[in-house]
Amino acid sequence: MVSHDMRTPLNGIIGFQNLARDEPNLRSEMQSFLDDAHHASNHLLTVINNLLDTSQIKLGKLALQLKVAS
């Protein structure tokens, strides 16, 4: 499945970023680099999820439920 092939490697990258960000002796410059990479990775994961949802909607495999919102 394409969604699994796209999400799994990215989740691995995000997981390793989290481990690196938790390192107690990390220089502030390196922390900043990791924070930027983590933000970009999460943004990319959101884009991938949205693209996959859109393709499922177009194929008629995902039903939308309309609800009233304030």
C-alpha positions in Angstrom: 0.0 0.0 0.0 1.3 3.4 -1.0 0.4 5.1 2.3 2.4 2.6 4.3 5.4 3.0 2.0 5.3 6.8 2.4 4.5 7.2 6.1 6.7 4.5 7.6 10.1 5.9 6.6 9.0 9.4 7.6 7.9 8.2 11.0 11.3 6.6 11.5 13.0 9.9 10.7 10.7 11.8 13.1 11.4 9.1 15.8 15.1 9.5 15.5 14.8 13.3 15.5 12.9 13.0 18.8 15.6 10.8 20.3 18.3 13.3 19.2 16.3 16.3 20.5 16.1 14.6 23.9 19.9 14.4 24.2 20.8 16.5 27.3 24.3 17.7 26.1 23.1 19.0 22.8 24.5 22.4 21.6 21.9 25.1 21.1 22.8 25.3 17.4 22.3 21.6 16.9 19.0 21.8 18.9 17.8 24.5 16.5 18.7 22.4 13.5 16.9 19.4 14.9 13.9 21.5 15.7 13.7 22.9 12.2 14.1 19.4 10.7 11.4 18.1 13.1 9.0 20.8 12.1 9.7 20.2 8.4 9.2 16.5 8.8 5.8 16.9 10.6 4.7 19.4 7.9 5.7 16.8 5.2 3.7 14.1 7.0 0.7 16.4 7.1 1.0 17.0 3.3 1.3 13.3 2.6 -1.8 12.5 4.8 -3.8 15.2 3.1 -2.8 14.0 -0.4 -3.7 10.4 0.5 -7.1 11.5 2.0 -7.8 13.6 -1.1 -7.0 10.6 -3.4 -9.3 8.4 -1.3 -12.1 10.9 -1.6 -11.7 11.1 -5.4 -11.8 7.3 -5.6 -15.0 7.3 -3.5 -13.4 5.2 -0.8 -13.6 7.9 2.0 -17.0 9.3 3.0 -17.3 12.8 4.2 -19.7 13.6 7.1 -21.0 17.1 7.1 -21.6 18.6 10.6 -22.6 21.9 11.9 -19.8 23.9 13.4 -19.8 27.2 15.2 
